[in-house]
């Protein structure tokens, strides 16, 4: 199918295209509105950080955990569940991330954190999370609502960046945020050119195959997860992924018995120049081992001058790949019927 602006508008009935186009605008807006964030927590008491969230509300937590893994002096864990670890206590900073403010798993985790006496911050557009923050007197950062959580990553991530800045766990000032903003602006100008762009080319190569996403297990793991989630929600197709070096110790052997899938898988390798050197070599070898069994191996390198800009360069590219995957199959990106059905059935219990 030939893509035209008119056809995109017809398929994309709820304007996911527009939301993705506004990613830099969201980033700049929340960067400015949180520039003087003030918190009441006692930072000197913090010995651990636990972030809780689900889906699009949690991906920002994954990114901040990975981004600060080499600088944060206390352990950080992201919980995607109803229950929190037993180690959460009064010395834990617990950050509840719920875009809607009504995510049931996050509220279950939050209630347990309150019982354990943790210091708490909420990041939300409102809902019951805001109500609990006001009732219990804990900090919260209010973010704009009215869009799918996966389209609000700037609003979900930048407040967490500001919290870690306030704690002194990020030292760079705003340079990383500003460089990332410029990278996102450049990306929009490239990926909205429907005549020719990398996201559209990758989408066409992935089409009618199962994407298998591989990356380094540290800073690139949340980008790997984001790619899979966006393909699944926006394009309504399965995507699989794993991280290196762990998959070299198990999954790589599974490639020996996939004759029935030969040519039906496309491997995407997400790479950054700061990946561990041994991991970089391992990725080269993995490519050699699987290339004869797949439709193709697509290697994608981060772009940008700073670490945060590089990470978000691949996030943005993956978002647009998922958008184009849906469009070339005439699939509306925004609706998530099976998630809505699942929630309605849960509400009956």
C-alpha positions in Angstrom: 0.0 0.0 0.0 1.3 3.5 -0.9 1.3 5.8 2.1 -0.1 9.3 1.7 -1.0 11.9 4.3 -4.6 11.4 3.5 -4.4 7.6 3.9 -2.5 8.0 7.2 -5.2 10.2 8.5 -7.9 7.7 7.5 -6.1 4.8 9.3 -4.9 6.7 12.3 -8.3 7.7 13.6 -7.1 8.9 17.0 -4.0 10.7 15.9 -1.1 8.7 17.3 0.9 10.2 14.5 0.3 13.6 16.0 1.2 12.5 19.5 4.5 11.1 18.2 5.2 14.2 16.3 4.7 16.2 19.5 7.3 14.1 21.5 9.8 17.0 21.4 7.1 19.5 22.5 6.2 17.2 25.4 9.8 16.9 26.4 10.4 20.7 26.3 7.2 21.4 28.2 7.9 19.0 31.1 11.5 19.9 31.2 10.6 23.5 31.8 7.7 22.9 34.2 9.9 20.6 36.5 13.0 22.7 36.4 12.5 23.9 40.0 11.0 20.7 41.4 10.9 20.8 45.2 10.4 17.7 47.4 9.8 17.1 51.1 11.5 13.8 51.4 14.6 13.3 53.6 17.2 12.4 51.1 19.9 11.6 53.7 17.8 8.7 54.9 17.5 7.0 51.5 19.3 3.7 51.2 17.3 2.2 48.4 14.9 3.2 45.7 11.8 1.2 44.5 9.8 2.4 41.5 6.5 0.8 40.7 4.5 1.0 37.5 3.1 -1.0 34.6 3.3 -0.7 30.8 3.9 2.7 29.4 3.9 4.2 32.9 6.9 2.1 33.9 9.2 2.4 30.9 10.5 5.8 32.2 11.4 4.0 35.5 13.3 1.4 33.5 15.2 4.1 31.6 16.2 6.1 34.7 17.3 2.9 36.5 19.5 1.9 33.6 20.7 5.4 32.9 21.9 5.9 36.5 23.3 2.4 37.0 26.9 3.7 37.0 26.2 6.8 39.2 23.5 6.0 41.7 25.0 5.2 45.1 21.9 3.1 46.2 20.2 0.1 44.7 17.3 0.8 42.3 14.6 -1.7 41.4 11.5 -1.4 39.2 8.5 -3.4 40.3 5.9 -4.4 37.8 3.6 -6.3 40.1 1.0 -6.1 42.9 3.6 -6.9 45.6 6.8 -5.1 46.6 10.1 -6.6 47.9 10.4 -7.3 51.6 13.4 -4.9 51.9 11.2 -1.8 51.3 11.2 0.1 54.6 11.4 3.6 56.0 14.8 4.1 54.3 13.4 3.4 50.9 12.3 6.0 48.4 9.2 4.5 46.8 8.1 6.2 43.5 4.7 5.3 42.2 4.4 5.8 38.5 0.9 5.7 37.1 -0.1 7.9 34.1 -3.8 7.6 34.8 -3.4 7.4 38.5 -5.6 4.3 38.6 -3.3 1.4 37.8 -4.4 -1.4 40.2 -1.1 -3.1 40.5 0.7 0.2 41.3 -1.9 1.0 43.9 -1.5 -2.4 45.6 2.3 -1.8 45.7 1.8 1.8 46.9 -0.4 0.7 49.8 2.2 -1.8 50.9 4.9 0.9 50.7 2.7 3.2 52.9 2.3 0.4 55.5 6.1 -0.1 55.5 6.7 3.6 56.2 8.6 4.3 53.0 9.2 7.8 51.7 6.9 8.2 48.7 6.6 10.3 45.6 3.9 9.9 43.0 4.2 10.7 39.3 0.7 10.9 37.7 -1.8 12.9 35.7 -4.3 12.6 38.5 -6.8 9.8 39.5 -6.6 7.9 42.7 -2.9 8.3 43.0 -3.2 12.0 43.3 -6.0 11.5 45.8 -3.8 9.2 48.0 -0.9 11.7 47.8 -3.1 14.5 49.0 -4.7 12.4 51.7 -1.5 10.9 53.0 0.6 14.0 52.5 3.3 12.6 50.3 5.0 14.4 47.3 3.6 14.0 43.8 4.5 15.5 40.4 1.5 16.3 38.3 1.8 15.6 34.6 -0.5 16.2 31.7 -3.1 13.5 30.9 -5.4 12.8 28.0 -3.3 10.5 25.9 -2.2 6.8 25.8 0.5 6.3 28.4 2.9 5.0 25.7 2.6 8.3 24.0 3.5 10.2 27.2 7.1 8.9 27.7 8.5 12.4 28.0 6.0 13.2 30.8 6.8 9.9 32.5 10.6 10.1 32.3 11.6 13.7 32.8 10.1 14.0 36.3 12.1 10.9 37.3 15.2 12.6 35.9 14.4 15.7 38.0 13.9 13.6 41.1 17.3 11.9 40.7 18.9 15.3 40.0 17.3 16.7 43.2 18.8 13.7 45.1 22.2 14.4 43.6 22.3 11.1 41.8 22.6 12.8 38.4 25.3 15.4 38.1 25.2 16.7 34.5 22.7 19.5 35.0 20.3 20.0 32.1 22.8 19.4 29.3 21.6 15.8 28.8 18.0 16.9 28.6 18.7 19.7 26.2 20.8 17.5 23.9 18.0 14.9 23.9 15.5 17.6 23.0 17.5 18.5 20.0 17.9 14.9 19.0 14.1 14.3 19.2 13.5 17.4 17.1 15.8 16.1 14.4 14.2 12.7 14.6 10.7 14.1 14.0 11.9 16.0 10.9 13.4 12.7 9.5 10.6 10.2 10.4 7.7 12.2 9.2 9.0 12.3 5.7 6.8 9.6 4.2 8.7 9.5 0.9 11.8 8.0 2.5 13.0 7.4 6.1 14.8 4.8 8.1 11.7 4.0 10.3 9.6 3.2 7.2 12.4 1.1 5.7 12.8 -0.9 8.8 9.1 -1.4 9.2 8.9 -2.8 5.6 11.7 -5.2 6.4 10.1 -6.4 9.6 6.6 -6.8 8.0 5.3 -10.3 7.9 8.1 -11.6 10.2 8.5 -12.0 13.9 10.9 -9.3 15.2 13.5 -10.6 17.6 15.2 -7.7 19.4 18.7 -8.2 20.9 20.7 -5.7 22.9 23.2 -5.2 25.7 21.7 -6.0 29.1 22.5 -2.8 30.8 21.6 0.6 29.5 20.0 -0.8 26.3 17.6 -3.3 28.0 14.8 -0.7 28.5 15.1 0.4 24.9 14.8 -3.3 23.9 11.6 -3.5 26.0 10.2 -0.3 24.5 10.7 -1.6 21.0 8.8 -4.7 21.8 6.0 -2.9 23.6 5.5 -0.4 20.9 5.4 -3.0 18.1 2.9 -5.0 20.1 0.6 -2.1 21.0 0.9 0.2 17.9 1.2 -2.5 15.2 -0.8 -5.2 17.0 1.9 -7.9 16.2 4.0 -10.0 18.5 7.7 -9.1 19.1 10.3 -11.0 21.1 13.5 -9.9 22.7 16.4 -10.9 24.9 19.7 -9.4 26.2 23.4 -10.2 25.8 25.4 -11.8 27.4 22.7 -13.8 29.1 21.1 -15.2 25.9 24.5 -16.5 24.9 24.3 -19.0 27.8 20.9 -20.5 26.9 18.8 -19.1 24.0 21.5 -19.2 21.4 21.3 -23.0 21.5 17.5 -22.8 20.7 18.4 -21.5 17.3 19.5 -25.0 16.3 15.9 -26.3 15.9 13.9 -23.7 14.1 13.7 -25.1 10.6 9.9 -24.4 10.6 10.7 -20.7 11.3 13.6 -20.2 8.9 13.1 -17.0 7.0 10.2 -15.9 9.2 12.2 -14.1 11.9 14.0 -10.8 11.6 16.7 -10.1 14.2 17.1 -6.4 15.2 20.3 -5.6 17.1 20.2 -2.3 19.0 23.8 -1.1 19.6 25.5 1.7 21.3 29.2 2.6 21.2 29.4 2.4 25.0 28.2 -1.2 25.1 30.6 -3.5 26.9 33.4 -4.4 24.4 32.9 -8.1 25.1 29.2 -7.7 24.5 29.9 -6.0 21.2 32.0 -8.9 20.1 29.3 -11.3 21.3 26.7 -9.5 19.2 28.9 -9.9 16.1 29.2 -13.6 16.7 25.4 -14.0 17.3 24.8 -12.3 14.0 27.1 -14.9 12.3 25.4 -17.8 14.0 21.8 -16.8 13.1 22.0 -15.0 9.8 21.4 -18.1 7.7 18.1 -18.8 9.5 16.4 -15.4 9.4 14.8 -13.1 7.0 17.5 -10.5 7.8 19.6 -9.0 10.6 19.1 -5.3 11.1 21.8 -3.6 13.1 20.9 -0.2 14.4 23.3 2.2 16.1 22.4 5.0 18.5 22.9 8.6 17.4 23.7 11.6 19.5 26.4 13.3 21.5 25.4 12.4 25.0 24.2 9.1 26.6 20.6 10.2 27.2 20.3 11.5 23.6 21.6 8.3 22.2 19.2 6.2 24.2 16.2 8.3 23.1 17.4 8.3 19.5 16.6 4.5 19.4 13.4 4.9 21.5 12.1 7.4 19.0 13.1 5.4 16.0 11.4 2.3 17.5 8.2 4.3 18.1 8.1 5.4 14.4 8.9 1.8 13.2 5.9 0.6 15.2 3.7 3.3 13.7 4.7 2.5 10.2 4.3 -1.2 10.8 0.7 -0.5 11.7 0.1 1.9 8.8 1.4 -0.4 6.1 -1.0 -3.1 7.3 -3.8 -0.5 7.7 -3.9 -0.9 11.5 -5.0 2.0 13.8 -2.2 2.4 16.3 -4.2 3.8 19.3 -6.9 1.2 20.2 -5.9 -1.6 22.6 -9.0 -3.8 22.5 -7.5 -6.8 24.2 -6.1 -4.8 27.1 -9.5 -3.1 27.5 -11.3 -6.5 27.5 -8.9 -7.9 30.0 -9.5 -5.0 32.4 -13.2 -5.3 32.0 -13.1 -9.0 32.9 -10.9 -8.2 35.9 -13.4 -5.7 37.1 -16.0 -8.5 37.2 -14.0 -10.4 39.8 
